[in-house]
Each structure stands twice: as C-alpha cells, then as structure tokens.
Amino acid sequence: MPVLPQGTTREKVKFINLYKGNYKLINMCAVLNINPKTYYKYRNKEDPDYYDYLIIKEIFD
C-alpha cells in the first residue's frame, strides 16, 4: 500500500498521476480530499514555486 501524501495539492496530484493506473481517480480524490476539478487543473501544469517549496521544506524538516 503506498503512503498517502498529506501535504500540498501538487504532491497529491503527483501521487494521483503515479497511481491512476492502479486505482480509480474518483476514489483517490476522495481519499486525498482533493476535488477532481482541482486534479484536472493541476495535472499538467508546472508550478514555478514548487522547487523553492521543496528546498524550504527540506531545510525545516
């Protein structure tokens, strides 16, 4: 069983993209508490601040 992300929308979308062949999209969205419309909005969109977020998160974790 994969570990579920508890963080940002971007992390949840990445998780869904990794496992969408194994599980139904609607079920993953429900478990991750993300609206399917939000998933479709973010699925192919690059977040320009995401890499900065990862660096800051690494520093403070």
N, C-alpha and C positions, 0 to 999 in steps of 0.2 A: 504494500500500500504506500503510495507516495505521500510525502509530508506536505501538508497544505500550507500555502503562504498566508500569513496574517498581516502583511504589510500593505504596500501601495496598490493602486489599481493596475499599474504597469506590471507589477510582479504577478498579480492574479491573471492578467491577460497572457503573460508569458507561460504561466502554468497551464492555462487552458489550451494554448497553442501546442504545448508539448504532449498533452494527453487527450486531445479531441478525437483521436482515432480510437481510443480505448473506452471513452465514456461519452454519454450524450451531453451536448452543450448545455441544454436547459438544466440538467441535473448539476453539472459543475457550477453553473452560475448561481444556482440556489444554495449550494453548499458553501461557496465562497462569498456569498452575499454581494453579488455584482449583477446589475441589470444586463440582460443580453444586449440591449441597445448600447450600453457602455462598452461592452466587449467589442461589438462591431465598430464602434467609433475609434477604439484604440488599437485594434488588432494589427493594422498595417502602418500605424503612424509612429514615427520615431520621435521620442521625447528629447528635446535638446538639453534639458537639465538632468536627465536621468543619470548620466555618468558622474556628474557632480554630486548627486544624491548618494550614489554608491560609495564615493570617496569619503564623504562626510559620515555616512553610516559606519564605514569601516573604522574610522578614527574614534568614534564614540561608543562602539560596541566592545 
